């Protein structure tokens, strides 16, 4: 959408310069009058969009260096194993499995990569017949045609250089994901074949003029003209739907032993059998990324996991003893007893900015002291909390860093600003109605 709006913007600049036969540099005043002012709502919408999504994209952009990203593009996720073969773009066979390397995905029950024969055919026809359209519509048709071509190009092995040298391309992870971008132009281009062109508009205006001259209510004629324009759209939509009727079915498959029933244990089994996507931080030794865990044994055995404290590092005697008190996806609470100094509790959580530990006043109390949180000196770089001699309750919690707090404040501030603008708009309308 941003690219489309940008093109509309550039086309407007060019058209305005042609109208005025302006070949020199654009002055600030003229640029503001025929570009910035008409685009003010777009600019405001863009700024609000950035503000609303700040809580997500700012940490994602800045903190991505803390994640081991090589795991996204290795083994099964190597994009060079998943290029679409050209014939697969038109293969009508449909599967429900995952992508497989090579040209025999469908034979292995994998997903389909077809563009859709009818949608593709009508899109090609729209491009061929674009010469009959107005200049304004013709350039948009070719814009969407280029969009479709680039999207399909990035799915094929001929685009390997782009996947190798253009970083942003690789974020799609699988080449066939660019078919999602092709959906947009393949939805728009067929519609241009039946969109109201200049002669249809003129024809409807002539019908309205004839009706008025013959004392026929213009409203009925306008409705008839609109109805005549809707029929081609309805027929095209039905044709596109009927061409996909063979795929209007639901397929139910019983999960395999590794896949089900849906549970944490099934997730552990799937991870072990697939040996893929074990997410780790950048501090973990890349040559020793784990593919199993003692916690996974507990989940697979059906036992309840009450804490992520690593009991293999805890002697459970007077030297150091720990008891689980509560656990969630973002916290761990334990009771501990330590007889002497230099004792630490290691948690099976990868160290990452945002982990904080607190000493509580009692089991259900409030934090009274912030504790040190260390990164484990080892291949797993886990969270380590040093504890003082004595006993007490410790809360380990994942919290916002200053960066995340600022990003979240921007999002909340944008929401507040939008609410304020909405209230002011409603009040202004009421004032106008009273004055009227």
Secondary structure in CASP SS format (residue, H / E / C, confidence):
PFRMAT SS
TARGET T0000
AUTHOR 0000-0000-0000
METHOD secondary structure of the structure
MODEL  1
X C 1.00
X H 1.00
X H 1.00
X H 1.00
X H 1.00
X H 1.00
X H 1.00
X H 1.00
X H 1.00
X H 1.00
X H 1.00
X H 1.00
X H 1.00
X H 1.00
X H 1.00
X H 1.00
X H 1.00
X H 1.00
X H 1.00
X C 1.00
X C 1.00
X C 1.00
X C 1.00
X C 1.00
X C 1.00
X C 1.00
X C 1.00
X H 1.00
X H 1.00
X H 1.00
X H 1.00
X H 1.00
X H 1.00
X H 1.00
X H 1.00
X H 1.00
X C 1.00
X C 1.00
X C 1.00
X H 1.00
X H 1.00
X H 1.00
X H 1.00
X H 1.00
X H 1.00
X H 1.00
X H 1.00
X H 1.00
X H 1.00
X H 1.00
X H 1.00
X H 1.00
X C 1.00
X H 1.00
X H 1.00
X H 1.00
X H 1.00
X H 1.00
X H 1.00
X H 1.00
X H 1.00
X H 1.00
X H 1.00
X H 1.00
X H 1.00
X H 1.00
X E 1.00
X C 1.00
X H 1.00
X H 1.00
X H 1.00
X H 1.00
X H 1.00
X C 1.00
X H 1.00
X H 1.00
X H 1.00
X C 1.00
X H 1.00
X H 1.00
X H 1.00
X C 1.00
X C 1.00
X C 1.00
X C 1.00
X H 1.00
X H 1.00
X H 1.00
X H 1.00
X H 1.00
X C 1.00
X C 1.00
X C 1.00
X C 1.00
X C 1.00
X C 1.00
X C 1.00
X C 1.00
X C 1.00
X C 1.00
X C 1.00
X C 1.00
X C 1.00
X C 1.00
X C 1.00
X H 1.00
X H 1.00
X H 1.00
X C 1.00
X C 1.00
X C 1.00
X C 1.00
X C 1.00
X C 1.00
X C 1.00
X C 1.00
X H 1.00
X H 1.00
X H 1.00
X H 1.00
X H 1.00
X H 1.00
X H 1.00
X H 1.00
X H 1.00
X H 1.00
X H 1.00
X H 1.00
X H 1.00
X H 1.00
X H 1.00
X H 1.00
X C 1.00
X C 1.00
X H 1.00
X H 1.00
X H 1.00
X H 1.00
X H 1.00
X H 1.00
X H 1.00
X H 1.00
X H 1.00
X H 1.00
X H 1.00
X H 1.00
X H 1.00
X H 1.00
X H 1.00
X H 1.00
X H 1.00
X H 1.00
X H 1.00
X C 1.00
X C 1.00
X C 1.00
X H 1.00
X H 1.00
X H 1.00
X H 1.00
X H 1.00
X H 1.00
X H 1.00
X H 1.00
X H 1.00
X C 1.00
X H 1.00
X H 1.00
X H 1.00
X H 1.00
X C 1.00
X C 1.00
X C 1.00
X C 1.00
X H 1.00
X H 1.00
X H 1.00
X H 1.00
X H 1.00
X H 1.00
X H 1.00
X H 1.00
X H 1.00
X H 1.00
X H 1.00
X H 1.00
X H 1.00
X H 1.00
X C 1.00
X H 1.00
X H 1.00
X H 1.00
X H 1.00
X C 1.00
X C 1.00
X C 1.00
X C 1.00
X H 1.00
X H 1.00
X H 1.00
X H 1.00
X H 1.00
X H 1.00
X H 1.00
X H 1.00
X H 1.00
X H 1.00
X H 1.00
X H 1.00
X H 1.00
X H 1.00
X H 1.00
X H 1.00
X C 1.00
X C 1.00
X C 1.00
X C 1.00
X H 1.00
X H 1.00
X H 1.00
X H 1.00
X H 1.00
X H 1.00
X H 1.00
X H 1.00
X H 1.00
X H 1.00
X H 1.00
X H 1.00
X H 1.00
X H 1.00
X H 1.00
X H 1.00
X H 1.00
X H 1.00
X H 1.00
X H 1.00
X H 1.00
X H 1.00
X H 1.00
X H 1.00
X H 1.00
X C 1.00
X C 1.00
X H 1.00
X H 1.00
X H 1.00
X C 1.00
X C 1.00
X C 1.00
X C 1.00
X C 1.00
X C 1.00
X C 1.00
X C 1.00
X C 1.00
X C 1.00
X C 1.00
X C 1.00
X C 1.00
X C 1.00
X C 1.00
X C 1.00
X H 1.00
X H 1.00
X H 1.00
X H 1.00
X H 1.00
X H 1.00
X H 1.00
X H 1.00
X H 1.00
X H 1.00
X H 1.00
X C 1.00
X C 1.00
X C 1.00
X C 1.00
X C 1.00
X C 1.00
X E 1.00
X C 1.00
X C 1.00
X C 1.00
X C 1.00
X H 1.00
X H 1.00
X H 1.00
X C 1.00
X C 1.00
X C 1.00
X C 1.00
X C 1.00
X H 1.00
X H 1.00
X H 1.00
X H 1.00
X H 1.00
X H 1.00
X H 1.00
X C 1.00
X C 1.00
X C 1.00
X C 1.00
X C 1.00
X C 1.00
X C 1.00
X C 1.00
X E 1.00
X C 1.00
X H 1.00
X H 1.00
X H 1.00
X C 1.00
X C 1.00
X C 1.00
X C 1.00
X C 1.00
X C 1.00
X E 1.00
X E 1.00
X E 1.00
X E 1.00
X E 1.00
X E 1.00
X E 1.00
X E 1.00
X E 1.00
X C 1.00
X C 1.00
X E 1.00
X E 1.00
X E 1.00
X E 1.00
X E 1.00
X E 1.00
X E 1.00
X E 1.00
X C 1.00
X C 1.00
X C 1.00
X C 1.00
X E 1.00
X E 1.00
X E 1.00
X E 1.00
X E 1.00
X E 1.00
X E 1.00
X E 1.00
X C 1.00
X C 1.00
X C 1.00
X C 1.00
X E 1.00
X E 1.00
X E 1.00
X E 1.00
X E 1.00
X E 1.00
X C 1.00
X C 1.00
X C 1.00
X C 1.00
X C 1.00
X C 1.00
X E 1.00
X E 1.00
X E 1.00
X E 1.00
X E 1.00
X C 1.00
X C 1.00
X E 1.00
X E 1.00
X C 1.00
X C 1.00
X C 1.00
X C 1.00
X C 1.00
X C 1.00
X E 1.00
X E 1.00
X E 1.00
X E 1.00
X E 1.00
X E 1.00
X C 1.00
X C 1.00
X E 1.00
X E 1.00
X E 1.00
X E 1.00
X E 1.00
X E 1.00
X E 1.00
X E 1.00
X E 1.00
X C 1.00
X C 1.00
X C 1.00
X H 1.00
X H 1.00
X H 1.00
X H 1.00
X H 1.00
X H 1.00
X H 1.00
X H 1.00
X H 1.00
X H 1.00
X H 1.00
X H 1.00
X H 1.00
X H 1.00
X H 1.00
X H 1.00
X H 1.00
X H 1.00
X H 1.00
X H 1.00
X H 1.00
X H 1.00
X H 1.00
X H 1.00
X H 1.00
X H 1.00
X H 1.00
X H 1.00
X H 1.00
X H 1.00
X H 1.00
X H 1.00
X H 1.00
X H 1.00
X C 1.00
END
